[in-house]
Amino acid sequence: MISVNSKIHPNCIRYIVIFLFFSALVVQARAQKGSDAHSKQASIVAAMKNSENDWNMGNLDNFMKMYTDSSTMMMPTGPVGVKDIRSLYEKKYFNGKMPKQNLYYDELKVTLLGTNYALLTGKFTLSGNNLPERSGRYSLIMIYTKDGWKILHDHSG
């Protein structure tokens, strides 16, 4: 037992200070990592909500900016590229310049897959214009680019 009058060896104090210093660095790094993850998740959700707004305003060009030049979408016949994705939207979901129905995303869940990739899952709903409501689930592989988060692969159903 250490008495009140005993002295702590200087090396012990040095080790305690070093331990506390590195512990503080670890705590700070974990807090920053958590904050960074939250920021990325919020950016992905915001990008999807912006694309939802673009769709509902009839701005298919801006909506399509969520996709990269090499994006794919899974279809019953297999994956297709951006040209076919756009063609699908134009023919099946738009009447000229305006969508046949409004789009709404819900239940968005982001799972980060490293620094520049994420999995986004959720639910979409198409409604309005006296047409039957249609909803389904989707999973998107997202990639971080110089222009922000984009869809690399779309699997909607």
C-alpha positions in Angstrom: 0.0 0.0 0.0 1.3 3.5 -0.8 1.3 5.9 2.1 0.4 9.5 1.8 4.1 10.5 2.2 5.4 8.1 -0.4 6.6 9.5 -3.8 5.7 8.2 -7.2 8.6 7.3 -9.4 9.2 9.8 -12.2 9.0 7.0 -14.9 5.5 6.1 -13.7 4.3 9.6 -14.1 5.8 9.7 -17.6 4.0 6.4 -18.6 0.8 7.7 -17.1 1.0 10.9 -19.1 1.9 9.0 -22.3 -1.0 6.6 -21.7 -3.5 9.5 -21.2 -2.2 11.3 -24.3 -2.7 8.3 -26.6 -6.0 7.6 -25.0 -7.2 11.1 -25.8 -6.0 10.7 -29.4 -8.0 7.4 -29.7 -11.1 9.0 -28.3 -10.8 12.0 -30.6 -10.2 9.8 -33.7 -13.3 7.7 -32.9 -15.4 10.8 -32.4 -14.2 12.3 -35.7 -14.8 9.0 -37.5 -18.4 8.9 -36.1 -19.0 12.5 -37.2 -17.5 11.8 -40.6 -19.8 8.7 -41.0 -22.8 10.7 -40.0 -21.9 13.5 -42.5 -21.6 11.0 -45.3 -24.9 9.4 -44.5 -26.6 12.8 -44.3 -25.1 13.7 -47.7 -26.4 10.6 -49.4 -29.9 11.1 -48.0 -29.8 14.8 -49.1 -28.7 13.8 -52.6 -31.6 11.3 -52.8 -34.1 13.9 -51.6 -32.8 16.4 -54.2 -33.3 13.7 -56.9 -36.8 13.1 -55.6 -37.5 16.9 -56.0 -36.0 16.9 -59.5 -38.3 14.0 -60.5 -41.4 15.6 -59.1 -40.6 18.9 -60.9 -40.2 17.1 -64.2 -36.4 17.7 -64.4 -35.3 14.3 -65.7 -31.9 15.7 -66.7 -31.1 16.7 -63.1 -32.6 13.4 -61.8 -30.3 11.5 -64.0 -27.2 13.3 -62.6 -27.5 10.9 -59.7 -26.1 8.3 -62.0 -22.5 8.1 -63.2 -21.6 7.4 -66.9 -20.9 3.8 -65.9 -23.9 3.2 -63.7 -26.0 0.1 -64.2 -29.5 -0.9 -63.2 -30.6 -4.5 -62.7 -33.4 -5.5 -65.0 -35.1 -8.9 -65.4 -32.8 -9.5 -68.4 -29.7 -8.4 -66.6 -27.9 -5.1 -66.0 -28.4 -2.2 -68.3 -26.5 1.1 -68.6 -27.4 4.8 -68.2 -28.8 5.2 -71.7 -31.3 2.4 -71.1 -32.1 3.6 -67.6 -33.0 7.0 -69.0 -35.1 5.4 -71.7 -37.0 3.4 -69.2 -37.9 6.5 -67.2 -38.9 8.5 -70.3 -41.1 5.7 -71.7 -42.6 4.2 -68.6 -42.7 7.0 -66.0 -42.9 10.3 -67.8 -45.5 12.0 -70.1 -43.3 14.2 -72.1 -41.7 16.7 -69.7 -43.6 15.7 -66.5 -43.7 12.4 -64.5 -46.9 10.4 -64.6 -46.7 10.2 -60.8 -44.9 11.9 -57.9 -41.9 10.0 -56.4 -41.3 9.7 -52.7 -38.4 8.0 -51.0 -38.9 6.6 -47.5 -37.1 4.4 -45.0 -33.6 5.3 -46.3 -30.8 3.4 -44.6 -27.2 4.1 -45.4 -24.5 1.5 -44.7 -21.0 2.8 -45.4 -18.8 0.3 -47.3 -15.4 2.0 -46.8 -14.4 5.5 -47.5 -16.0 6.1 -51.0 -18.8 3.5 -51.2 -22.1 3.0 -49.5 -25.2 0.8 -49.7 -28.5 2.7 -49.6 -31.7 0.8 -49.1 -35.2 2.1 -48.9 -38.7 2.3 -50.2 -40.0 4.3 -53.1 -43.6 5.2 -53.8 -45.1 6.6 -57.0 -48.5 8.2 -56.5 -50.9 10.7 -57.9 -52.7 11.7 -61.1 -55.5 9.2 -60.5 -53.2 6.3 -61.1 -52.8 3.3 -58.8 -50.1 3.9 -56.2 -47.0 1.8 -56.8 -44.3 1.2 -54.2 -41.3 -1.1 -53.9 -37.9 -1.5 -52.3 -34.5 -0.6 -53.7 -30.9 -1.1 -53.0 -28.3 1.3 -54.4 -24.6 1.0 -54.4 -23.4 4.6 -54.1 -20.0 6.0 -54.9 -18.4 9.2 -53.8 -17.2 11.3 -56.8 -15.8 14.8 -57.3 -19.4 15.8 -57.8 -20.7 14.2 -54.7 -22.5 10.9 -54.0 -23.8 9.1 -57.1 -25.6 5.8 -57.9 -23.2 3.2 -59.2 -25.7 0.4 -59.3 -29.5 0.5 -59.0 -31.6 -2.6 -58.0 -35.2 -1.4 -57.7 -38.2 -3.5 -57.7 
